[in-house]
Amino acid sequence: MHLLYSTERPTAGNLHYYHLPKGWVQLELVKQTVLNKETLKVKLKEKILADPSVNYYLQYKPTFSSADKINLSFSNSGFLKSISTEKEYPTWEELINQQGAFKNQKVKSVGETNPQLGFVQEEVLWETLFDPFDAEALKSVNEVLQSHDDSLEISIDDLGQGESMDYSQGASQELKPGIFCRPRVPVHAIVRTPKGKEKQLLSLPHEGRTHFIEVPASRMVHSKLKIDFDELGFPQEINVEKGSFALALFQTPLRILRSIASIITEIFQLRINWKTLATKSVESDIRYQEAVAKADQMELRAEQEALKASLAMAETDRKDKELKATERVATELADENKFIQERSFPGTEELQKFDVQLQVIRYSSGKESTLGMLFNVTEKKKFLAYTIEDEHQEEKVKGDTRIPNGTYEIKLRKEGGFHTRYKKKFKDIHKGMLHIVNVPKFEYILIHVGNTDDDTAGCLLVADGAHQNLTQNGRIESSTRAYERIYPELAKAIEDGKKVGIQYVDYDMHS
């Protein structure tokens, strides 16, 4: 016969009732101001109160063959604090007086702790207490948060799902020989703010997870039971003691005594085996950890040696590449200087009749383009810019052929689409387009800006840099900067009445 039962039916209890804890979350929406900069912060704090939805009533069932003693104590929140039962011979008056003392206990709510402010100024915009396991309550909280800032949101990740036994309301309506309890479960509260996502681990009792602890029956022998609970009414320590076997020795058949002795021996041996295995497991684990640490050290040393070798090889390779690159650049510069020095680019009689004399040295002819260099050879050979034109064609293809080599005059063209656009684009310097005139089978040959042969239809494009056109389609770069540097001097010379001439010299493969 069990001594103590639990039920939700008030009429079935003859002792005091007890509560189970329920987890809540206290939320504060705070506006923080630091150096006149305002940010929103969501603060969460665990709040554990007695579950108002259910009370569990205790019933004591006396027996005729023994005298029983039951001690119950409760916390200020109405949670079970301790239970002790003992087969003794107390008077019924003592038991009744004790029962009456339990009924006079009062239930108090768990107190709150005010958050401490740091060195920032804080203003609480909104605070509430909500059930984190209630989807509708969580939805309402998020609606209020997002009315302050669209990026604010809270989500709850229950990490303790499937870890506890669940007793439904219907089952707890019956008399159960023991007590109900509700453990904490870990919960991840994920808070999204304008600064990002923050995780906070909470530990809360879940109303959907209820455990049942059976208070064992005492038969034939004197016995004691003591259960101590934590502050939330969850069993923390359970002690069962059989005080005397004297009565059992006289009243129990021999076969049962042998069985009891066998059980005690088995339990004793199990404890010895468990301690031996635990000791061996610890020793094995220590040896394993030492072996792993030693292997890690050896692997680390090997990695360090490999890294040193790799760095040394990389440094050697880097120096070799730098040396080769330096030699290559020096060779290219030497070849370019030799090319320039070996060709004096003398002005012909036709070019020398001009006051300002320009020369275009076409040095590379590609499949789609021609690269060149523009010089002012009026007095000394002065490099002005790199140039690009269309490719060489034996027969002219409209819009896709460079002009023939020869000497031509440059004048200012003050009409046409280029003149209109450049008047706006280069409004501080533009006087008219540099127009190369009297080119056989060509007209409107201008000097202007561009980067590839797609930007010209026989015209001469100028720039400060060039990329080869032997293995790729050639291109020039920084064209606008070169044009702004060259144009003013040539335009001024023409406006001053000087004659400006330009000579195309084919030094490429088609010369």
ABEGO torsion letter per residue (X at the ends): XBABBBBABAAABABBBBBBBBBBBBBBBBBBBBGGBBBBBBBBBBBBBBBAABBBBBBBBBBAABBBBBBBBBBAAGBBABBBBBBBBBBAAAAAAAAAAAAABBBBBBBBBBBBBBABBBBBABBBBBBAABAAAAAAAAAAAAAABAABBBBBBBAABGABBBBBAAAAABBBBEBBBBBBBBBBBBBBBAAEBBBBBBBBBBAABBBBBBBBBBBGBBBBBBBBBBAAGBBABBBBBBABAAAAAAABBAAAAAAAAAAAAAAAAAAAAAAAAAAAAAAAAAAAAAAAAAAAAAAAAAAAAAAAAAAAAAAAAAAAAAAAAAAAAAAAAAAAAAAAAABAGBBBAAAAABABBBBBBBABBBAABBBBBBBBAAABBBBABBBBBBBBBABBBBGABBBBBEBBBBBBBABEAAAAAAAAABAAABAEBBBBBGBBGBBGBBBBBEABAAABBGBBBBBABBBBAAABBBBBBGAAAAAAAAAAAAAAAAAAGBBBBBBBBBABAAX
